[in-house]
Amino acid sequence: MKSGEGRGYGALLVLAFVWGYTWIVIKDATASADAFTVSALRCGIGAICLFAVVLATRRSIAPPPLVPTLVLGLVQTTGFTLFQTAAVATGGAGKAAILVYTMPFWTVLFAFLVLRDRIPTNGWIALGLAAIGLGFVLTPLDVAHGIASKAFAILAGLSWAASVIITKRLRERMPLEIVNLTAWQMLYGSVPLVLVALLYPQHHMTITPSFALNVAYLTILGTAVAWLLWAFAVGRLAATAAGIGSLVTPVAAVLMAWGLLGERPDTIELIGIAFIIAALVANAVPVLRPQRAKGAA
């Protein structure tokens, strides 16, 4: 494994615990404000935090190419955040949230169609193990119950997968500084969220110390820091590998819910988690290819 790949997987590991706890925070935050307000606050303040980092570290604040960065912002920030928050607000942070992590499978499809990525043997093995694991975790899944929440969760997964492909294509075409790109795409993506929050007819927000702490976590760690870690990982891993690697997050979320909330997973869910962990291991194992002799035809 190359050192860059090792750092990419390390970023995913840290991200798993940051994003795993984010689901719990979103559920609590949407009890004090509607999903649109939470999304707007989360990304708007998150963008401000990232620009503060750009200025503090004396990075260039010049905007990256407008059109691709705008598209990335609308897909990654507007789409993913809005769908994710709506999924939790209309349902729960449990199995509907797990549906977001169908993202690796959409990523594989998009990577094949757009990037023409070839999936290595260990990638196919990891995908198979992950599919079995998610199947166990989602069993039994009552499709008819909470269908709006489940639909929002799947749309969040689709948006996230699309953003992976856009980021890979954009960074392959030109050298872009990660903090600058993340800040600008988040700024562009925050504008529609703020407009929707202002125009939403059932807008409500109850400011309490708990809500303020939730917003602080969501904006600083759950959004600004998290998307930086994600962009770092995507820049160092293949799209498929990054997608499968993200599956460590729902595992972390289940374990944290077990430890912090006493929500002990049943035997079926534990079997599913075991398969997902096996998928993560298979995903991280480099494929050993025979080296061609120097000068061979």
Contacts in CASP RR format, 6 or more apart in sequence:
PFRMAT RR
TARGET T0000
AUTHOR 0000-0000-0000
METHOD contacts of the structure
MODEL  1
MKSGEGRGYGALLVLAFVWGYTWIVIKDATASADAFTVSALRCGIGAICL
FAVVLATRRSIAPPPLVPTLVLGLVQTTGFTLFQTAAVATGGAGKAAILV
YTMPFWTVLFAFLVLRDRIPTNGWIALGLAAIGLGFVLTPLDVAHGIASK
AFAILAGLSWAASVIITKRLRERMPLEIVNLTAWQMLYGSVPLVLVALLY
PQHHMTITPSFALNVAYLTILGTAVAWLLWAFAVGRLAATAAGIGSLVTP
VAAVLMAWGLLGERPDTIELIGIAFIIAALVANAVPVLRPQRAKGAA
1 284 0 8 1.000
1 286 0 8 1.000
4 236 0 8 1.000
5 236 0 8 1.000
5 237 0 8 1.000
5 241 0 8 1.000
5 286 0 8 1.000
6 236 0 8 1.000
7 232 0 8 1.000
7 236 0 8 1.000
8 232 0 8 1.000
8 233 0 8 1.000
8 235 0 8 1.000
8 236 0 8 1.000
8 237 0 8 1.000
9 233 0 8 1.000
9 237 0 8 1.000
9 245 0 8 1.000
9 284 0 8 1.000
10 233 0 8 1.000
11 229 0 8 1.000
11 230 0 8 1.000
11 232 0 8 1.000
11 233 0 8 1.000
11 236 0 8 1.000
12 229 0 8 1.000
12 233 0 8 1.000
12 242 0 8 1.000
12 245 0 8 1.000
12 246 0 8 1.000
12 248 0 8 1.000
13 248 0 8 1.000
14 229 0 8 1.000
15 226 0 8 1.000
15 229 0 8 1.000
15 230 0 8 1.000
15 233 0 8 1.000
15 246 0 8 1.000
15 249 0 8 1.000
16 246 0 8 1.000
16 248 0 8 1.000
16 249 0 8 1.000
16 251 0 8 1.000
16 252 0 8 1.000
17 252 0 8 1.000
17 256 0 8 1.000
18 221 0 8 1.000
18 222 0 8 1.000
18 225 0 8 1.000
18 226 0 8 1.000
18 229 0 8 1.000
19 222 0 8 1.000
19 226 0 8 1.000
19 249 0 8 1.000
19 252 0 8 1.000
19 253 0 8 1.000
20 249 0 8 1.000
20 250 0 8 1.000
20 252 0 8 1.000
20 253 0 8 1.000
20 256 0 8 1.000
21 217 0 8 1.000
21 253 0 8 1.000
21 256 0 8 1.000
22 217 0 8 1.000
22 218 0 8 1.000
22 221 0 8 1.000
22 222 0 8 1.000
22 226 0 8 1.000
23 88 0 8 1.000
23 93 0 8 1.000
23 94 0 8 1.000
23 97 0 8 1.000
23 253 0 8 1.000
24 93 0 8 1.000
24 253 0 8 1.000
24 256 0 8 1.000
24 257 0 8 1.000
24 260 0 8 1.000
24 261 0 8 1.000
25 214 0 8 1.000
25 217 0 8 1.000
25 218 0 8 1.000
25 222 0 8 1.000
26 38 0 8 1.000
26 84 0 8 1.000
26 85 0 8 1.000
26 88 0 8 1.000
26 89 0 8 1.000
26 93 0 8 1.000
26 218 0 8 1.000
27 88 0 8 1.000
27 92 0 8 1.000
27 93 0 8 1.000
28 210 0 8 1.000
28 214 0 8 1.000
29 38 0 8 1.000
29 211 0 8 1.000
29 214 0 8 1.000
29 215 0 8 1.000
29 218 0 8 1.000
30 38 0 8 1.000
30 85 0 8 1.000
30 88 0 8 1.000
30 89 0 8 1.000
32 205 0 8 1.000
32 206 0 8 1.000
32 207 0 8 1.000
32 208 0 8 1.000
32 210 0 8 1.000
32 211 0 8 1.000
32 214 0 8 1.000
33 41 0 8 1.000
33 204 0 8 1.000
33 205 0 8 1.000
33 206 0 8 1.000
33 211 0 8 1.000
34 89 0 8 1.000
34 197 0 8 1.000
34 200 0 8 1.000
34 202 0 8 1.000
34 203 0 8 1.000
34 204 0 8 1.000
34 205 0 8 1.000
35 82 0 8 1.000
35 85 0 8 1.000
35 86 0 8 1.000
35 88 0 8 1.000
35 89 0 8 1.000
35 90 0 8 1.000
36 82 0 8 1.000
36 85 0 8 1.000
36 193 0 8 1.000
36 196 0 8 1.000
36 197 0 8 1.000
36 200 0 8 1.000
36 203 0 8 1.000
37 197 0 8 1.000
37 200 0 8 1.000
37 203 0 8 1.000
37 204 0 8 1.000
37 205 0 8 1.000
38 85 0 8 1.000
38 89 0 8 1.000
38 215 0 8 1.000
38 218 0 8 1.000
39 81 0 8 1.000
39 82 0 8 1.000
39 85 0 8 1.000
39 193 0 8 1.000
39 196 0 8 1.000
39 197 0 8 1.000
40 190 0 8 1.000
40 193 0 8 1.000
40 194 0 8 1.000
40 196 0 8 1.000
40 197 0 8 1.000
41 215 0 8 1.000
41 218 0 8 1.000
41 219 0 8 1.000
42 81 0 8 1.000
42 85 0 8 1.000
42 215 0 8 1.000
42 218 0 8 1.000
42 219 0 8 1.000
42 222 0 8 1.000
42 223 0 8 1.000
43 77 0 8 1.000
43 78 0 8 1.000
43 81 0 8 1.000
43 186 0 8 1.000
43 189 0 8 1.000
43 190 0 8 1.000
43 193 0 8 1.000
43 219 0 8 1.000
43 223 0 8 1.000
44 186 0 8 1.000
44 187 0 8 1.000
44 190 0 8 1.000
44 193 0 8 1.000
44 194 0 8 1.000
44 219 0 8 1.000
45 215 0 8 1.000
45 219 0 8 1.000
45 223 0 8 1.000
46 186 0 8 1.000
46 190 0 8 1.000
46 219 0 8 1.000
46 220 0 8 1.000
46 223 0 8 1.000
46 224 0 8 1.000
47 183 0 8 1.000
47 186 0 8 1.000
47 187 0 8 1.000
47 190 0 8 1.000
47 224 0 8 1.000
49 219 0 8 1.000
49 220 0 8 1.000
49 224 0 8 1.000
50 179 0 8 1.000
50 182 0 8 1.000
50 183 0 8 1.000
50 186 0 8 1.000
50 224 0 8 1.000
50 228 0 8 1.000
51 61 0 8 1.000
51 183 0 8 1.000
51 187 0 8 1.000
53 59 0 8 1.000
53 179 0 8 1.000
53 183 0 8 1.000
53 224 0 8 1.000
54 60 0 8 1.000
54 61 0 8 1.000
54 179 0 8 1.000
54 180 0 8 1.000
54 183 0 8 1.000
55 61 0 8 1.000
57 179 0 8 1.000
59 177 0 8 1.000
59 179 0 8 1.000
59 180 0 8 1.000
60 177 0 8 1.000
60 180 0 8 1.000
61 180 0 8 1.000
62 180 0 8 1.000
63 69 0 8 1.000
63 184 0 8 1.000
64 170 0 8 1.000
64 176 0 8 1.000
64 180 0 8 1.000
64 181 0 8 1.000
64 184 0 8 1.000
65 170 0 8 1.000
65 174 0 8 1.000
68 166 0 8 1.000
68 169 0 8 1.000
68 170 0 8 1.000
69 170 0 8 1.000
69 181 0 8 1.000
69 184 0 8 1.000
69 185 0 8 1.000
69 188 0 8 1.000
70 185 0 8 1.000
70 188 0 8 1.000
71 166 0 8 1.000
72 163 0 8 1.000
72 166 0 8 1.000
72 167 0 8 1.000
72 170 0 8 1.000
72 181 0 8 1.000
72 185 0 8 1.000
72 188 0 8 1.000
73 163 0 8 1.000
73 185 0 8 1.000
73 186 0 8 1.000
73 188 0 8 1.000
73 189 0 8 1.000
74 188 0 8 1.000
74 189 0 8 1.000
74 192 0 8 1.000
75 159 0 8 1.000
75 162 0 8 1.000
75 163 0 8 1.000
75 166 0 8 1.000
76 159 0 8 1.000
76 160 0 8 1.000
76 163 0 8 1.000
76 166 0 8 1.000
76 167 0 8 1.000
76 185 0 8 1.000
76 189 0 8 1.000
76 227 0 8 1.000
77 185 0 8 1.000
77 186 0 8 1.000
77 188 0 8 1.000
77 189 0 8 1.000
77 190 0 8 1.000
77 193 0 8 1.000
78 189 0 8 1.000
78 190 0 8 1.000
78 192 0 8 1.000
78 193 0 8 1.000
79 155 0 8 1.000
79 156 0 8 1.000
79 159 0 8 1.000
80 156 0 8 1.000
80 157 0 8 1.000
80 159 0 8 1.000
80 160 0 8 1.000
80 163 0 8 1.000
81 193 0 8 1.000
81 223 0 8 1.000
82 193 0 8 1.000
82 196 0 8 1.000
83 152 0 8 1.000
83 153 0 8 1.000
83 155 0 8 1.000
83 156 0 8 1.000
83 157 0 8 1.000
83 159 0 8 1.000
84 100 0 8 1.000
84 152 0 8 1.000
84 153 0 8 1.000
84 156 0 8 1.000
86 148 0 8 1.000
86 149 0 8 1.000
86 152 0 8 1.000
87 96 0 8 1.000
87 97 0 8 1.000
87 99 0 8 1.000
87 100 0 8 1.000
87 149 0 8 1.000
87 150 0 8 1.000
87 152 0 8 1.000
87 153 0 8 1.000
87 156 0 8 1.000
88 96 0 8 1.000
88 97 0 8 1.000
88 149 0 8 1.000
90 146 0 8 1.000
90 148 0 8 1.000
90 149 0 8 1.000
90 152 0 8 1.000
91 146 0 8 1.000
91 148 0 8 1.000
91 149 0 8 1.000
92 149 0 8 1.000
93 253 0 8 1.000
95 137 0 8 1.000
95 138 0 8 1.000
95 141 0 8 1.000
96 146 0 8 1.000
96 149 0 8 1.000
96 150 0 8 1.000
96 152 0 8 1.000
96 153 0 8 1.000
97 153 0 8 1.000
97 250 0 8 1.000
97 253 0 8 1.000
98 134 0 8 1.000
98 137 0 8 1.000
98 138 0 8 1.000
98 153 0 8 1.000
98 250 0 8 1.000
99 138 0 8 1.000
99 150 0 8 1.000
99 153 0 8 1.000
99 154 0 8 1.000
99 157 0 8 1.000
100 153 0 8 1.000
100 154 0 8 1.000
100 156 0 8 1.000
100 157 0 8 1.000
100 160 0 8 1.000
101 134 0 8 1.000
101 157 0 8 1.000
101 246 0 8 1.000
101 247 0 8 1.000
101 249 0 8 1.000
101 250 0 8 1.000
102 134 0 8 1.000
102 154 0 8 1.000
102 157 0 8 1.000
103 157 0 8 1.000
103 158 0 8 1.000
103 160 0 8 1.000
103 161 0 8 1.000
103 164 0 8 1.000
103 243 0 8 1.000
103 246 0 8 1.000
104 127 0 8 1.000
104 130 0 8 1.000
104 161 0 8 1.000
104 240 0 8 1.000
104 243 0 8 1.000
104 244 0 8 1.000
104 245 0 8 1.000
104 246 0 8 1.000
104 247 0 8 1.000
105 127 0 8 1.000
105 130 0 8 1.000
105 131 0 8 1.000
106 157 0 8 1.000
106 158 0 8 1.000
106 160 0 8 1.000
106 161 0 8 1.000
106 162 0 8 1.000
107 161 0 8 1.000
107 164 0 8 1.000
107 165 0 8 1.000
107 239 0 8 1.000
107 240 0 8 1.000
107 242 0 8 1.000
107 243 0 8 1.000
108 117 0 8 1.000
108 119 0 8 1.000
108 127 0 8 1.000
108 240 0 8 1.000
109 161 0 8 1.000
110 161 0 8 1.000
110 162 0 8 1.000
110 164 0 8 1.000
110 165 0 8 1.000
110 239 0 8 1.000
111 117 0 8 1.000
111 164 0 8 1.000
111 165 0 8 1.000
111 168 0 8 1.000
111 238 0 8 1.000
111 239 0 8 1.000
111 240 0 8 1.000
112 119 0 8 1.000
114 165 0 8 1.000
114 169 0 8 1.000
115 165 0 8 1.000
115 168 0 8 1.000
115 169 0 8 1.000
115 239 0 8 1.000
117 238 0 8 1.000
117 239 0 8 1.000
117 240 0 8 1.000
119 127 0 8 1.000
119 240 0 8 1.000
120 287 0 8 1.000
121 287 0 8 1.000
122 282 0 8 1.000
122 283 0 8 1.000
122 285 0 8 1.000
122 286 0 8 1.000
122 287 0 8 1.000
123 240 0 8 1.000
123 241 0 8 1.000
123 244 0 8 1.000
123 282 0 8 1.000
123 283 0 8 1.000
125 279 0 8 1.000
125 282 0 8 1.000
126 244 0 8 1.000
126 279 0 8 1.000
126 280 0 8 1.000
126 282 0 8 1.000
126 283 0 8 1.000
127 240 0 8 1.000
127 244 0 8 1.000
127 279 0 8 1.000
128 279 0 8 1.000
129 275 0 8 1.000
129 276 0 8 1.000
129 278 0 8 1.000
129 279 0 8 1.000
129 282 0 8 1.000
130 244 0 8 1.000
130 247 0 8 1.000
130 275 0 8 1.000
130 276 0 8 1.000
130 279 0 8 1.000
132 272 0 8 1.000
132 275 0 8 1.000
133 271 0 8 1.000
133 272 0 8 1.000
133 273 0 8 1.000
133 274 0 8 1.000
133 275 0 8 1.000
133 276 0 8 1.000
133 279 0 8 1.000
134 272 0 8 1.000
134 276 0 8 1.000
135 272 0 8 1.000
136 268 0 8 1.000
136 269 0 8 1.000
136 271 0 8 1.000
136 272 0 8 1.000
136 275 0 8 1.000
137 250 0 8 1.000
137 254 0 8 1.000
137 268 0 8 1.000
137 269 0 8 1.000
137 272 0 8 1.000
137 273 0 8 1.000
137 276 0 8 1.000
139 268 0 8 1.000
143 150 0 8 1.000
161 243 0 8 1.000
164 234 0 8 1.000
164 239 0 8 1.000
164 242 0 8 1.000
164 243 0 8 1.000
165 239 0 8 1.000
167 231 0 8 1.000
167 234 0 8 1.000
167 235 0 8 1.000
168 234 0 8 1.000
168 235 0 8 1.000
168 239 0 8 1.000
170 176 0 8 1.000
170 181 0 8 1.000
171 181 0 8 1.000
171 234 0 8 1.000
171 235 0 8 1.000
178 228 0 8 1.000
178 231 0 8 1.000
178 232 0 8 1.000
178 235 0 8 1.000
179 228 0 8 1.000
181 231 0 8 1.000
182 227 0 8 1.000
182 228 0 8 1.000
182 231 0 8 1.000
186 223 0 8 1.000
186 224 0 8 1.000
186 227 0 8 1.000
197 203 0 8 1.000
205 211 0 8 1.000
233 242 0 8 1.000
234 242 0 8 1.000
235 242 0 8 1.000
241 283 0 8 1.000
244 279 0 8 1.000
244 280 0 8 1.000
244 283 0 8 1.000
245 280 0 8 1.000
245 283 0 8 1.000
245 284 0 8 1.000
247 276 0 8 1.000
247 279 0 8 1.000
247 280 0 8 1.000
248 280 0 8 1.000
250 276 0 8 1.000
251 273 0 8 1.000
251 276 0 8 1.000
251 277 0 8 1.000
251 280 0 8 1.000
254 263 0 8 1.000
254 265 0 8 1.000
254 269 0 8 1.000
254 273 0 8 1.000
257 263 0 8 1.000
258 264 0 8 1.000
258 265 0 8 1.000
265 273 0 8 1.000
END
